[in-house]
Amino acid sequence: MIEDNIRILRRAARITSDGDPKINRAWCIIAGNVKLVDDMAYKAIASNHQVKILFREHVVLNYGKIDKKFDFIMLNGNELILNDFKKNTLARGGSYIQVSRSYLSKEPNLMVLVGPDNIIRNVVSIIEKSKISLAILQESQTTGFIDIDLNNEVKLPNFIKSVLKPFYNANEVVLSAILISVENDSDVNKVQSIATSNRVFVIDFRDIVTED
């Protein structure tokens, strides 16, 4: 991975020195299992300040006696280097959304929703039925399942839980991330309320983008 980072950084340096010195920066959200997000965080740290970690979340969704777990991370940095993050993430079955500055100038009220695919689809349906005008600009699903485990409410010995876990994980639960544009400013809080009440994580770009 370090060798890959060096190769990408050298390519970015050549473009900066030989061409336009301006570096195009973008934002991305990567979602998947803990190992994938751990590796992407390491890759960002090893990028020599070319990519910055804005935040990372470890999400545990409780459904009765079942916990569904996934991680996601938001990065900001050199667009060329983020393209390499994209290739790595998709090759390993993760979910990836990238937002360039052109999106910010062309599309109103950008938000990213992250959660199990069936819940994301239900949230979009609720939003549409609420007569809120929105567009899905990007969507990305994991090809692997969300980690599923029996929670502490299930009173079984740990070794039995370990035996049962593969049977729960055999029922694949796809994780989705979608980038949406909400047409009216007045509807942004409504969208956020609908999403969070259905246990979908929301990233509002008005809270994230602070640089000129």
ABEGO torsion letter per residue (X at the ends): XAAAAAAAAAAAAAAAAABBABBBBBBBBBBEBAAAAAAAAAAAAAAGGABBBABBBBBBBBBEABBBBBBBBBBBEBAAAAAAAAAAAAAAGBBBBBBBAAAAAABBGBBBBBEBAAAAAAAAAAAAAAGBBBBBABBBBBABBBBBBBBAABBBBAAAAAAAAAAAAABBBBBBBBBBBBABAAAAAAAAAAAAAAGBBBBBAAAABABX
